[in-house]
Amino acid sequence: MQAKLRFLGAAQNVTGSRHLLEVDDTRILVDCGLYQERQFVSRNWEPFEVPPASIKAVLLTHAHLDHCGLLPKLVKEGFKGRVYCTAATAEIARIILLDAAKIQEEDAAYKRKRHKREGRESPYTDAPLYCAADVEACQPLFTPVPYGESVKIAPGVEATFSDAGHVLGSSFILVNVAHDGETRSVLFSGDVGRTHRPFLRDPDAVIDSDYILVESTYGDRVHDDREDIKAAIADAINRTKIAGGNIIVPSFALERAQELLYYIDELLIEDAIPHIMVFLDSPMAGAITKVFRRYQDLFDGEMRRFMRDNGSPLEFPGLKLTESTKESKAINHIKGTIIVIAGSGMCTGGRIKHHLVNNITRPECTIMFVGYQAVGTLGRRIVDGDPEVRILGADYPVRARVVQIHGFSAHADKEELLQWLSSLKRPPRKLFIVHGEAESALQFGRFVQEKTGWQVLVPAYRDEAVLT
């Protein structure tokens, strides 16, 4: 049996997750994510490293764009196999991909107009990577898989999806391969969630495997605890209300927006913050919220008790979900302090850019980040303290107060990842550290190696590993 792994994304960086498992003549792609860091965006337009038609199947860990966002391009270029994932992931992926296509088409049209005015051309950004029709072409390929049930991917190849506790429907995936009396197992962590978080059950226990790929987004730090998160949100809101400004929150539409609403609702119930208007300015987040309502069986006991006692945290007085562009623009004319939650979470596109334009130069306002900001993104430049940033083709001085709440993350930190891995009954032959910036991945690799003595590798982009 000839088996190898090729690390085609999220290797010493965070986005663009793509791992190719090759067993003899069978090719299986685990995740097919979009690159979002500015320095790597050009990779989205490059040809796939293998012909898409030669790939037997895609196994999708969850519906975040950096894990599923390149699927339409893969299908457009010839992939005809199945996309295996949970039912919730399949529904959410369609919503997220359609939104991504819309943003790309709008951004491309805007940039074509601006570039024409400026007399220049760009090889990548003047055309969308894919359109809505390409997204719809993916839909017949999605094949829902229940947690805990093995599914046959190819002769001798089976996959089992387990609850990763990261976002609704997220999974880590065990692939078992049997051929000529030999067996190998490879576990792909996807993104590992945290224990005792709103909405979701805790991650399932890790499964013994010959080889394990584990994420390291926060492999170099330990998160704040939950009460610190609430206190930080309350402080940001209260200080901004006193100053007379707005609270602008770049947020991912999946999980992060819903979790933020949960915390705001808790604070309102406790009268810990003023009762001001909250705008969820994201049609995508609204659509995903409807999916949440259909999959309440995936919620943990704490959330079910909260809903029994207080009603849904996704529906409270003062909360308004904006759908149309007209409604979104009208927000800018409201007097007094408001909270605006909009995508994208790293400020790479969408309505958040327009809200930043209207608020980032105002010292009385607060830009509150509740998620990871990848290197090279607009969000990261704001968080890192750049005095001036470029938004929608113009430069703006950063005068608003900038707050980042690390403990909000749906990713396990280094201690939580080690605890998850520590439930293994036998060490893996090799542990591959992926999905983290280079320093974070390397630090986490050293941390695990010191604690366990396992063989740990931090692969670089396009590295290959033979599975002996």
C-alpha positions in Angstrom: 0.0 0.0 0.0 1.3 3.4 -1.0 -0.2 6.2 1.2 0.9 9.8 1.6 -0.3 13.1 2.8 0.2 16.4 0.9 -0.3 19.6 2.8 -1.8 22.0 0.3 -3.1 24.7 2.6 -3.2 25.8 6.3 0.4 24.8 6.6 2.3 27.3 8.8 -0.6 29.7 8.1 -4.3 29.7 9.2 -6.5 29.8 6.2 -6.9 27.8 2.9 -7.2 24.4 4.7 -6.6 21.6 2.2 -5.0 18.2 2.9 -4.7 15.6 0.2 -4.7 11.9 1.3 -3.5 9.6 -1.5 -3.8 5.9 -1.1 -2.5 4.0 -4.2 -4.7 5.6 -7.0 -7.3 7.0 -4.7 -7.2 10.7 -3.9 -9.3 12.2 -1.0 -9.3 15.9 -0.2 -10.0 16.9 3.4 -11.4 20.4 3.3 -11.1 22.8 0.4 -10.7 26.2 2.0 -10.2 29.7 0.8 -7.1 31.7 1.5 -7.9 34.9 3.3 -4.5 36.3 4.3 -3.5 39.1 1.8 -0.1 37.6 1.1 -1.6 34.2 0.2 -4.8 35.3 -1.7 -3.1 34.7 -5.1 -3.1 31.0 -4.3 -6.9 30.9 -4.6 -6.5 31.6 -8.4 -3.7 29.1 -9.0 -4.5 25.7 -10.6 -5.1 22.9 -8.1 -2.1 20.8 -7.4 -3.8 17.7 -8.8 -6.6 17.7 -11.5 -9.9 18.1 -9.7 -11.4 15.3 -11.7 -8.9 12.9 -10.2 -10.2 13.5 -6.7 -12.5 10.7 -5.5 -14.2 12.7 -2.6 -14.0 15.7 -0.4 -14.4 15.3 3.4 -15.5 18.6 4.9 -14.9 19.3 8.6 -17.1 22.3 8.8 -18.6 25.3 6.9 -16.2 28.1 7.7 -14.9 29.8 4.5 -11.3 28.9 5.2 -12.4 25.2 5.1 -15.1 25.1 2.4 -14.6 28.3 0.4 -12.8 26.9 -2.6 -15.3 24.1 -3.3 -17.1 26.0 -6.1 -13.8 26.5 -7.9 -12.9 22.8 -7.5 -16.3 21.7 -9.0 -16.0 24.3 -11.8 -12.7 22.9 -12.7 -13.8 19.2 -12.9 -14.5 17.6 -9.5 -17.5 15.3 -9.8 -17.2 13.2 -6.6 -19.1 13.5 -3.4 -18.7 16.0 -0.6 -19.2 14.3 2.7 -20.1 16.3 5.8 -22.8 16.6 8.5 -26.3 17.7 7.5 -25.9 21.0 9.4 -22.6 21.7 7.7 -24.1 21.1 4.2 -26.9 23.6 4.9 -24.6 26.2 6.4 -22.0 25.8 3.7 -24.5 26.6 1.0 -25.4 29.9 2.8 -21.8 30.9 3.3 -20.7 30.0 -0.2 -23.6 31.9 -1.8 -22.7 34.9 0.3 -19.0 34.6 -0.6 -19.9 34.5 -4.3 -22.1 37.6 -3.9 -19.3 39.5 -2.2 -16.8 38.5 -4.8 -19.0 39.6 -7.6 -19.8 42.9 -5.9 -16.1 43.5 -5.0 -14.9 42.6 -8.4 -17.4 45.0 -10.0 -16.4 47.8 -7.6 -12.7 47.2 -8.2 -13.1 47.0 -12.0 -14.7 50.4 -11.9 -12.1 51.9 -9.6 -9.2 50.3 -11.6 -10.6 51.6 -14.8 -10.8 55.1 -13.3 -7.2 54.8 -12.0 -5.9 53.3 -15.3 -4.6 50.1 -13.9 -5.4 46.4 -14.0 -5.1 43.5 -11.4 -4.5 39.9 -12.5 -6.8 38.5 -9.6 -9.3 41.0 -8.1 -10.9 42.3 -11.3 -12.9 39.1 -11.7 -14.8 37.0 -9.1 -13.2 33.6 -8.3 -16.6 32.0 -8.7 -20.3 33.1 -9.0 -23.6 32.0 -7.5 -24.2 29.5 -10.3 -20.9 27.7 -9.4 -22.1 27.4 -5.8 -25.4 25.9 -6.9 -23.5 23.4 -9.0 -21.9 22.1 -5.8 -25.2 21.3 -4.0 -26.0 17.9 -5.6 -22.6 16.6 -4.5 -23.2 17.2 -0.7 -23.8 13.9 1.1 -24.9 14.2 4.7 -23.2 11.9 7.3 -24.4 11.4 10.9 -22.0 11.7 13.7 -20.5 8.3 14.7 -21.4 6.3 11.6 -18.8 5.0 9.3 -19.2 5.8 5.6 -17.5 4.0 2.7 -15.6 6.5 0.6 -13.8 4.1 -1.8 -12.9 0.4 -1.7 -11.0 -0.1 1.5 -11.5 3.5 2.7 -13.9 4.5 5.4 -14.5 7.7 7.3 -16.1 8.5 10.6 -17.3 12.0 11.6 -17.2 13.0 15.3 -18.4 16.2 16.9 -15.6 18.7 17.1 -17.6 21.2 19.2 -16.3 24.2 17.1 -19.3 25.4 15.2 -22.7 23.9 14.5 -22.2 20.7 12.6 -18.4 20.7 12.9 -16.4 17.5 12.8 -13.1 15.8 13.2 -12.7 13.0 10.8 -11.1 9.6 11.2 -10.1 7.9 7.9 -9.4 4.2 8.0 -7.6 2.6 5.0 -7.3 -1.2 4.5 -5.4 -2.7 1.5 -3.7 -6.1 1.0 -3.8 -6.9 4.7 -2.4 -3.5 5.7 -4.3 -0.9 7.6 -3.6 2.8 8.3 -5.7 5.4 10.1 -5.4 9.2 9.8 -7.3 11.6 11.9 -8.0 15.2 10.7 -8.9 17.5 13.6 -10.5 20.2 11.6 -10.9 23.0 14.1 -11.3 21.8 17.7 -13.8 23.6 19.9 -13.8 24.4 23.6 -15.6 22.9 26.5 -18.5 24.7 28.3 -19.3 27.0 25.4 -22.8 28.4 24.6 -25.0 26.4 22.2 -22.7 23.4 21.4 -21.8 20.2 23.1 -18.2 19.7 24.2 -15.9 18.1 21.6 -16.0 14.3 21.4 -13.0 12.4 22.7 -10.1 12.1 20.2 -9.8 8.7 18.6 -6.6 6.6 18.5 -5.0 6.9 15.1 -1.7 6.1 13.4 -1.4 9.7 12.2 -3.1 12.9 13.4 -3.3 16.3 11.9 -4.2 18.9 14.7 -4.9 22.6 14.3 -2.8 25.2 16.2 -4.7 28.5 15.7 -4.2 29.3 19.3 -1.3 26.9 20.0 0.8 29.6 21.6 -1.7 31.0 24.1 -4.3 30.4 26.8 -7.7 32.0 26.6 -9.4 34.2 29.1 -12.2 32.4 31.0 -15.9 32.9 30.3 -16.6 35.6 32.9 -13.7 37.7 31.6 -15.4 37.6 28.2 -18.7 39.0 29.6 -16.9 41.6 31.6 -14.9 42.7 28.6 -18.0 43.0 26.4 -19.8 45.0 29.2 -16.8 47.3 29.7 -16.6 48.1 25.9 -20.3 48.8 25.6 -20.5 50.9 28.8 -17.5 53.0 28.0 -18.6 53.6 24.5 -22.1 54.6 25.7 -20.6 57.2 28.0 -18.4 58.5 25.2 -21.5 58.7 22.9 -20.1 56.5 20.1 -21.0 53.3 18.4 -19.7 49.7 19.0 -18.8 48.2 15.7 -18.2 44.4 15.8 -16.6 42.5 12.9 -18.0 39.0 13.3 -18.2 35.7 11.5 -21.8 34.9 10.7 -21.4 31.3 11.8 -21.3 30.7 15.6 -19.5 33.9 16.5 -22.5 36.2 15.8 -24.9 33.8 17.6 -22.6 33.5 20.6 -22.1 37.2 20.8 -25.9 37.7 20.9 -26.1 35.1 23.7 -23.6 37.2 25.8 -25.4 40.5 25.0 -28.7 38.9 26.0 -27.2 37.6 29.3 -25.8 41.1 30.1 -29.2 42.7 29.3 -31.0 40.2 31.5 -28.6 41.1 34.3 -28.9 44.9 33.5 -25.1 45.0 33.2 -25.3 47.1 30.0 -27.7 49.8 28.8 -30.7 48.7 26.7 -29.5 50.0 23.3 -30.3 48.9 19.8 -28.4 45.9 18.5 -28.1 45.4 14.7 -27.1 42.1 13.2 -26.3 43.6 9.8 -25.8 40.3 8.0 -28.4 38.5 5.9 -26.1 35.4 6.1 -26.1 35.4 9.9 -29.8 35.6 9.9 -30.1 32.7 7.5 -27.6 30.7 9.7 -29.7 31.5 12.8 -32.6 29.7 11.1 -30.4 26.6 10.7 -29.6 26.8 14.4 -33.3 26.6 15.2 -33.6 23.4 13.1 -30.7 21.7 14.8 -31.3 22.3 18.4 -30.6 18.6 19.0 -26.9 19.6 18.6 -27.2 22.1 21.5 -25.7 21.3 24.9 -27.8 21.0 28.1 -26.8 24.4 29.3 -28.3 26.1 26.3 -31.5 24.1 26.4 -31.9 25.2 30.1 -31.2 28.8 29.2 -33.8 28.8 26.5 -36.4 27.1 28.8 -35.9 29.9 31.4 -35.2 33.0 29.2 -36.4 32.3 25.7 -34.1 32.3 22.7 -31.0 34.4 23.0 -31.3 35.0 19.3 -34.5 37.0 19.8 -34.5 39.8 22.4 -36.0 43.3 22.6 -33.8 45.9 20.7 -32.3 43.3 18.3 -32.9 43.9 14.6 -31.7 41.7 11.8 -31.1 43.8 8.7 -31.6 42.2 5.3 -31.4 44.8 2.5 -28.6 47.2 1.6 -31.0 50.0 2.2 -31.6 48.9 5.8 -27.9 48.6 6.3 -27.2 52.1 5.0 -29.9 53.5 7.2 -28.0 52.4 10.3 -25.5 55.2 9.7 -28.2 57.9 10.3 -29.2 56.7 13.7 -28.3 59.1 16.5 -27.0 57.8 19.8 -25.1 54.7 20.7 -25.8 51.4 18.9 -24.1 48.1 18.5 -23.5 46.9 14.9 -22.5 43.3 14.3 -21.5 42.7 10.7 -19.3 40.5 8.5 -16.8 39.6 7.6 -15.0 38.6 10.8 -11.5 39.6 9.5 -12.8 42.7 7.7 -11.9 41.2 4.3 -15.2 42.1 2.7 -18.9 42.7 3.2 -20.8 45.3 5.1 -18.3 45.7 7.9 -16.1 47.7 5.6 -18.8 50.4 5.2 -19.4 50.6 8.9 -15.7 50.9 9.5 -15.5 53.8 7.0 -18.3 55.6 9.0 -16.9 55.0 12.5 -13.1 54.2 12.5 -12.1 57.9 12.5 -14.3 58.8 15.5 -12.5 58.6 18.9 -15.8 58.1 20.7 -16.5 54.8 18.9 -15.1 51.3 19.6 -14.1 48.6 17.1 -14.6 45.4 19.1 -12.9 42.3 17.7 -14.3 39.0 18.9 -12.4 36.6 16.7 -9.0 35.7 15.3 -7.4 38.1 12.9 -5.1 36.4 10.4 -1.9 38.1 9.3 -2.3 40.3 6.3 -6.0 41.0 6.8 -7.5 44.4 7.4 -8.7 43.3 10.8 -5.2 42.3 11.8 -3.7 45.6 10.7 -6.3 47.4 12.9 -5.6 45.2 15.9 -1.9 45.6 15.5 -2.2 49.3 15.8 -1.7 50.6 12.3 -2.3 54.4 12.5 -3.9 54.4 9.1 -5.7 51.7 7.1 -7.0 51.4 3.6 -10.7 50.6 3.2 -12.6 50.5 0.0 -9.8 52.2 -1.9 -9.3 55.1 0.5 -7.0 55.7 3.5 -8.5 56.4 7.0 -6.8 57.3 10.2 -7.6 54.9 13.1 -9.0 57.1 15.9 -11.6 54.8 17.3 -10.8 52.7 20.4 -9.8 49.1 19.4 -10.7 46.2 21.7 -9.8 42.6 21.1 -11.4 39.8 23.2 -9.3 36.7 22.8 -11.2 34.4 25.0 -14.2 34.5 22.6 -12.6 32.1 20.3 -14.3 28.9 19.3 -10.8 27.3 18.9 -9.3 25.4 21.7 -6.1 27.0 23.2 -2.8 25.2 23.7 -3.8 23.7 27.1 -7.2 22.6 25.7 -5.7 21.0 22.6 -3.2 19.1 24.7 -6.0 17.9 27.0 -7.9 16.7 24.0 -4.9 14.8 22.6 -4.1 13.4 26.1 -7.1 11.1 26.0 -5.4 9.0 23.4 -4.7 5.5 24.7 -1.7 5.1 22.4 0.6 7.7 20.9 0.3 8.4 17.1 3.2 7.4 14.9 3.4 11.1 13.9 1.5 14.2 14.9 1.3 16.9 12.3 0.7 20.5 13.4 -1.4 22.5 10.9 -3.8 25.4 10.7 -1.7 28.0 12.6 0.7 30.8 11.9 4.2 29.6 11.7 5.3 30.7 15.2 2.1 29.4 16.8 2.4 26.0 15.1 6.1 25.7 16.0 5.5 26.7 19.6 2.6 24.2 20.0 4.7 21.5 18.4 7.5 22.1 20.9 4.9 22.2 23.7 3.4 18.8 22.8 6.7 17.2 22.2 8.0 18.3 25.6 4.8 17.1 27.3 4.4 13.7 25.5 7.6 12.7 23.8 5.7 12.1 20.5 7.2 12.6 17.1 5.8 16.0 16.0 6.2 17.6 12.6 5.2 21.1 11.5 4.8 20.8 7.7 5.2 23.7 5.3 3.1 24.4 2.2 3.2 21.6 -0.3 5.2 19.3 1.9 4.6 15.6 1.6 4.6 12.8 4.2 4.7 9.1 3.4 2.5 7.1 5.7 4.6 4.0 6.4 
